[in-house]
């Protein structure tokens, strides 16, 4: 789910879990969409200040 919302920001590992690829890999909107779509509520987005 989060991979579809932010395909550059997340990559599936060998266990099928999405792993964040690091800062700058997705827009803030994409990352917020991924957090909203995450079925495990495992993503928290902290906007830059």
FITORLUM-154625 format. One record per atom (N, C-alpha, C): residue in one letter; x, y, z. Coordinates in steps of 0.2 Angstrom, whole numbers, padded with zeros to 4 digits, always signed. Each point is the difference from the previous one (the first is absolute). Example, Ala and Ser with C-alpha at 12.3 -4.5 7.8 and 13.67 -1.06 7.14 Angstrom:
<recs>
A+0066-0028+0039
A-0004+0006+0000
A+0004+0006+0000
S-0002+0005-0004
S+0004+0006+0001
S-0004+0005+0003
</recs>
This chain:
<recs>
X+0004-0006+0000
X-0004+0006+0000
X+0004+0006+0000
X+0005+0001+0005
X+0004+0006+0000
X+0005+0000-0006
X+0002-0006-0003
X+0004+0000-0006
X-0004+0003-0006
X-0006-0001+0000
X-0004+0003-0006
X-0001+0008+0001
X+0000+0002+0006
X-0001+0007+0002
X+0006+0004-0001
X+0006-0003+0001
X+0007+0003-0001
X+0005-0005-0003
X-0001-0002-0006
X+0004-0005-0003
X+0008+0001+0000
X+0002+0006+0000
X+0007+0002+0001
X+0003-0001+0007
X-0005+0001+0005
X+0002+0001+0007
X+0001-0007+0003
X-0004-0005-0003
X+0000-0006+0004
X+0001-0006-0005
X+0004-0005+0002
X+0002-0006-0004
X-0002-0006+0005
X-0003-0005-0004
X-0001-0006+0004
X+0006-0004+0001
X+0001-0003+0007
X+0005-0004+0001
X-0002-0007-0001
X+0005-0005+0001
X-0001-0007-0001
X-0006-0003+0004
X-0002+0004+0005
X-0006-0003+0004
X-0007+0004-0002
X+0001+0004-0006
X-0006+0003-0002
X-0002+0006+0004
X+0005+0003+0004
X-0002+0006+0004
X+0003+0006-0003
X-0003+0005+0000
X+0002+0006-0003
X+0006+0003+0005
X+0005+0002-0004
X+0006+0004+0004
X+0001+0007-0003
X+0000+0005+0004
X+0001+0006-0002
X+0007+0001-0003
X+0001+0003-0006
X+0006+0001-0003
X+0004+0006+0002
X-0003+0005+0004
X+0004+0005+0002
X-0003+0007-0002
X+0003+0005+0003
X-0003+0007-0001
X+0001+0002-0007
X-0004+0003-0003
X+0000+0003-0007
X-0002-0005-0005
X-0003-0006+0002
X-0002-0005-0005
X-0008+0000-0001
X-0003+0005+0003
X-0007+0001-0001
X-0002+0007+0002
X-0006+0003-0003
X-0002+0006+0002
X-0003+0000+0007
X-0001+0005+0003
X-0004+0000+0006
X-0007-0002+0000
X-0003+0002-0006
X-0007-0003-0001
X+0000-0007-0001
X+0005-0003-0004
X+0000-0007-0001
X+0001-0004+0007
X+0005+0003+0004
X+0001-0003+0006
X-0006+0000+0005
X-0003+0006+0000
X-0007+0000+0004
X-0005-0005-0003
X+0000-0001-0006
X-0005-0004-0003
X+0002-0008+0002
X+0006-0001+0000
X+0003-0007+0002
X-0002-0001+0007
X+0001+0005+0005
X-0002-0001+0007
X-0007-0001+0001
X-0004+0003-0004
X-0007-0001+0000
X-0002-0007-0002
X+0003-0002-0005
X-0002-0007-0003
X+0003-0006+0003
X+0005+0001+0005
X+0004-0005+0003
X-0005-0004+0005
X-0001-0006-0002
X-0005-0005+0004
X+0002-0001+0007
X+0007+0001+0002
X+0002-0001+0006
X+0001+0006+0004
X-0001+0006-0003
X+0001+0007+0003
X+0007+0000+0003
X+0005-0002-0004
X+0007-0001+0001
X+0004+0006-0002
X-0003+0005-0004
X+0003+0005-0003
X-0002+0007+0004
X+0005+0004+0002
X-0001+0006+0003
X+0004+0005-0004
X-0003+0005-0003
X+0003+0005-0004
X+0002+0007+0005
X+0006+0002+0000
X+0002+0006+0004
X+0002+0005-0005
X-0004+0005-0001
X+0002+0005-0005
X+0006+0004+0002
X+0004+0002-0005
X+0006+0004+0001
X-0003+0007+0003
X+0005+0002+0004
X-0002+0007+0003
X+0004+0005-0003
</recs>
